[in-house]
Every structure is written in structure tokens, then in C-alpha cells.
């Protein structure tokens, strides 16, 4: 594994218009289209819908389409926070770097940890799905239900995706274009076919035409159902920030990643809304039969719908197989694009001396992070294998806990944007909205979701496991809450340990805490953007 250490950080004091640090990554490798593809692929649209649509419908019923729209709002607002911060500081550490500049090294380090922890945990879920769907695709359902063989296939999958990320960002981006094309095309085919069957009278008796009432949030049964629905839905948008984490490898790094982030969230809204509305129109929301709220279908709504929508003929079976392949490619694409941001977060942290220097090494030929990429793959494999062998229930709860980490670092980024630009917010109405009100409001929303999720997840009957505190008052808490909050606390402990080993970063000697003070050039750039 030949590698070279990244150059020392330049411009690390967080000046008024930082061009980012030169870490040795391959600059100019990605354009706007490739960056947007990475942002979309990381969310795994097909898998996200397959795994969550049934749960959403079970909570809010016919109001699922409007919940899809409302959950988009905080993601769109936070995307503008990423866009604004990336414009003045296009660093691949994203939340880590920006929160360090805005609030200080400890907050920034925890923001970086939130990204790393969330990605490692979700990799276990993606590996499991890739293993299961891979066996289903080749007609081996017995192996798909085997914990051992699913684990083996998942490990091989992580290793393969890690290798692809290791050999170059362009290889990764080109593969993403192919995988995402398959995914989006099949989702569109599924949605359009469903609607054609509904409006031609060829759908089952549970079908119904699209109604404007589906888009009325006042029809949701209760505030609890509304909040739970948003909480469940908001995180299917998670992952678009991957396109910002590769900012140092894009053309026009101050503009392209931010535009890709905003574009990704808007495209996701369109895809999710189309598929949700068409699936609900075709299958209905009953908890029986093919109804979307049927718990028997909850784990894989799309594959079950595929059999009904495409029919049992030879052509229908072929399309259903292709649908299974689509969910597999969705998990594959997301596995790859989950490795990319984590490796670059740890690369940035190491460059700024917040992690050991080994993680800052760059391959001299491929111009990709070496230790950071391989380390992400190995950590994901170890976590996946351990939890698979210990308990599938524990694995399920750990995946559910990712929502807390997502809300934490997305919300933190929104607040960091407001605070970092606080001195220039009154320069223009556009600056006030895009760098102040929008990201700030997104941060407030995610803070609310974080607190609400803690309350919900703490219930001992929530999730598949529960834990009793080994010390007074011996509370019994839900496993999702314990693993989610415990993961963030573990990060705090690791931070304190590393502060003793390498205090320079934590003394603000590497990244200064500052506020952005726009000069005339910055203001003009903002207005043109």
C-alpha cells in the first residue's frame, strides 16, 4: 500500500475566504453531474423506499405524500447551510472543519465523529441488504435467510466497495452513474406502470385515484403521528452531503458541491413523491393484503409491489427480477458513497492533527486516502460481523440509532453556518436568508427531532432490545436510544483521550475559532451564485 502523507494544512486559521487545504486529493475530477450522482446514490433511494415506505404509511396513512414533502424541508434548508459554508471553505472535512471554525475544536471533533459513527453503523445495514438481495437475485432464498452466509456476502461486498473507492474517485463516480441509472429508471418504470394500471382499471380493488386530500397535513390523526411520520421520513433523505465531502476533488470546488447538494435534495423529493403517490394509489394503505401498511410487507415494500404491478407473466417476472437487482444496486451504490465521505472526514481530521497522521496519507498514484479508506472498510466489517454474531436484534437497533447521529451533525452544520456568517448576515437579504434564516431554521427543526427521538427511543418497549442501567436509578431504556446516545458519548470519550495524546488541535493552534467577514469579492460571489 504505497502512500504519502498529505501536505500540511494551509490557510488553517480560517481566513475570510479560505480556498480549503491542499491534502493531495485529485482536484477537478468531478463535475456537477458526477457530484450530484454521488449525492443521490448515497441516500440509496430504492432501498430507502423499500425499507421505510410501509412504516410511513402505517403511521400517517393516506397523508404519506405530504409527509414526504414536509420531511424534505429541513433537508433543503440544511443543504443551503452546506452550500454557504462550502463556498468560503471547501474542505472535505465538512461539518468537522466548519464547526471547528465556528464553535471550537471540541464541537468540531464531535461533528466529525457523528459522520464517522453514522456511516460505520449504516454500512452494517447496507452490507446485510446487499447479501440478502444478492442471493435472492441468483435464486437462492435459503442463503438469503442464513445469517452466516448473508454475513459472508456482506463482508465481501464491503471489501469490494472499499477497493473501488481506494483505486480512484473517477472510477467510483463512473460506477455510481451506472448504478444510479438502473435505480432511477426502474423506480420510474414501477411508478408509471402502477399509475397506468390504476387509471386503466387494471389495478386491484384496494387501488384508488390520487386525491388532493393526500397532500393536506391537517388530516393527520394527531401531533404524535405527525412528528413520528416526519421523524421516520426525514432520514430517507440522509446522504446527499456526500457530494460536498468530495469538494476538493471537484471542478470549481467553491460552487459545484453546494449546487449538487441542493440539486440532490430536490431530485430526491421528486423521486420519493412520485413513487410514494403511485404506490399508495395502486396498493392502498390497508394493513392487509398488498396494502402498504401490511406489516408483512414492511421490510421490502418495493419487491412485494413489483410482483403485483408487473404481473406473473414472463415479462413481469423479468421486471420483478430487475426490481430486486435495483434494490441491490441501491445498497451497492450507497455502500460505496458511504465510504467516500467517511474516508475524507478522517483525512481532514488527521490533516488538522485531530487524528493520527497515518489517516492523512494519500496514495501517490490514485490520489485517494489510503489509511482512511481502508480503515473505514475494516471498521465497517468488524462492526457488521460482531453485531451479526452477537444478535440480529442488536444490529437492527444500532441501525435505528443512526437517526440521532444524523440529526446531530446535520443540525450542527446548520447552526455553524449561522454563527460563522453572523457578522455579514445583514449585508444583503439573500445572505440573510441563505446563510442565516434557512440553515438556522433547519438546525432548529433537527434539534427538535433529535430531542423528540431521544424521548421516543428511550422507551424500553421501543425497538428490539432494552437495557437496564447498572447503577441507580436502574432505569430500563430502549436499545435504540442506548446505542445512539452511547455512540455519541463514546465519541466524546475518544476525543478526551486524543486531546491528551495530541493537544495542539484542541488548543486552537491548528484551526482558529473565527467568524466570516466578507469582503467586496465575497459579496459579489454570493450575489452571482
C-alpha positions, 0 to 999 in steps of 0.5 A, a space after each residue: 500500500 504505497 502512500 504519502 502523507 498529505 501536505 500540511 494544512 494551509 490557510 488553517 486559521 480560517 481566513 475570510 475566504 479560505 480556498 480549503 487545504 491542499 491534502 493531495 486529493 485529485 482536484 477537478 475530477 468531478 463535475 456537477 453531474 458526477 457530484 450530484 450522482 454521488 449525492 443521490 446514490 448515497 441516500 440509496 433511494 430504492 432501498 430507502 423506499 423499500 425499507 421505510 415506505 410501509 412504516 410511513 404509511 402505517 403511521 400517517 396513512 393516506 397523508 404519506 405524500 405530504 409527509 414526504 414533502 414536509 420531511 424534505 424541508 429541513 433537508 433543503 434548508 440544511 443543504 443551503 447551510 452546506 452550500 454557504 459554508 462550502 463556498 468560503 471553505 471547501 474542505 472535505 472535512 465538512 461539518 468537522 472543519 466548519 464547526 471547528 471554525 465556528 464553535 471550537 475544536 471540541 464541537 468540531 471533533 464531535 461533528 466529525 465523529 457523528 459522520 464517522 459513527 453514522 456511516 460505520 453503523 449504516 454500512 452494517 445495514 447496507 452490507 446485510 441488504 446487499 447479501 440478502 438481495 444478492 442471493 435472492 437475485 441468483 435464486 437462492 432464498 435459503 442463503 438469503 435467510 442464513 445469517 452466516 452466509 448473508 454475513 459472508 456476502 456482506 463482508 465481501 461486498 464491503 471489501 469490494 466497495 472499499 477497493 473501488 473507492 481506494 483505486 480512484 474517485 473517477 472510477 467510483 463516480 463512473 460506477 455510481 452513474 451506472 448504478 444510479 441509472 438502473 435505480 432511477 429508471 426502474 423506480 420510474 418504470 414501477 411508478 408509471 406502470 402502477 399509475 397506468 394500471 390504476 387509471 386503466 382499471 387494471 389495478 386491484 380493488 384496494 387501488 384508488 385515484 390520487 386525491 388532493 386530500 393526500 397532500 393536506 397535513 391537517 388530516 393527520 390523526 394527531 401531533 404524535 403521528 405527525 412528528 413520528 411520520 416526519 421523524 421516520 421520513 426525514 432520514 430517507 433523505 440522509 446522504 446527499 452531503 456526500 457530494 460536498 465531502 468530495 469538494 476538493 476533488 471537484 471542478 470549481 470546488 467553491 460552487 459545484 458541491 453546494 449546487 449538487 447538494 441542493 440539486 440532490 435534495 430536490 431530485 430526491 423529493 421528486 423521486 420519493 413523491 412520485 413513487 410514494 403517490 403511485 404506490 399508495 394509489 395502486 396498493 392502498 394503505 390497508 394493513 392487509 393484503 398488498 396494502 402498504 401498511 401490511 406489516 408483512 410487507 414492511 421490510 421490502 415494500 418495493 419487491 412485494 409491489 413489483 410482483 403485483 404491478 408487473 404481473 406473473 407473466 414472463 415479462 413481469 417476472 423479468 421486471 420483478 427480477 430487475 426490481 430486486 437487482 435495483 434494490 441491490 444496486 441501491 445498497 451497492 451504490 450507497 455502500 460505496 458513497 458511504 465510504 467516500 465521505 467517511 474516508 475524507 472526514 478522517 483525512 481532514 481530521 488527521 490533516 488538522 492533527 485531530 487524528 493520527 497522521 497515518 489517516 492523512 496519507 494519500 496514495 501517490 498514484 490514485 490520489 485517494 486516502 489510503 489509511 482512511 479508506 481502508 480503515 473505514 472498510 475494516 471498521 465497517 466489517 468488524 462492526 457488521 460481523 460482531 453485531 451479526 454474531 452477537 444478535 440480529 436484534 442488536 444490529 437492527 437497533 444500532 441501525 435505528 440509532 443512526 437517526 440521532 447521529 444524523 440529526 446531530 451533525 446535520 443540525 450542527 452544520 446548520 447552526 455553524 453556518 449561522 454563527 460563522 456568517 453572523 457578522 455579514 448576515 445583514 449585508 444583503 437579504 439573500 445572505 440573510 436568508 441563505 446563510 442565516 434564516 434557512 440553515 438556522 431554521 433547519 438546525 432548529 427543526 433537527 434539534 427538535 427531532 433529535 430531542 423528540 427521538 431521544 424521548 421516543 427511543 428511550 422507551 424500553 418497549 421501543 425497538 428490539 432490545 432494552 437495557 437496564 442501567 447498572 447503577 441507580 436509578 436502574 432505569 430500563 431504556 430502549 436499545 435504540 436510544 442506548 446505542 445512539 446516545 452511547 455512540 455519541 458519548 463514546 465519541 466524546 470519550 475518544 476525543 478526551 483521550 486524543 486531546 491528551 495524546 495530541 493537544 495542539 488541535 484542541 488548543 486552537 493552534 491548528 484551526 482558529 475559532 473565527 467568524 466570516 467577514 466578507 469582503 467586496 469579492 465575497 459579496 459579489 460571489 454570493 450575489 452571482 451564485 
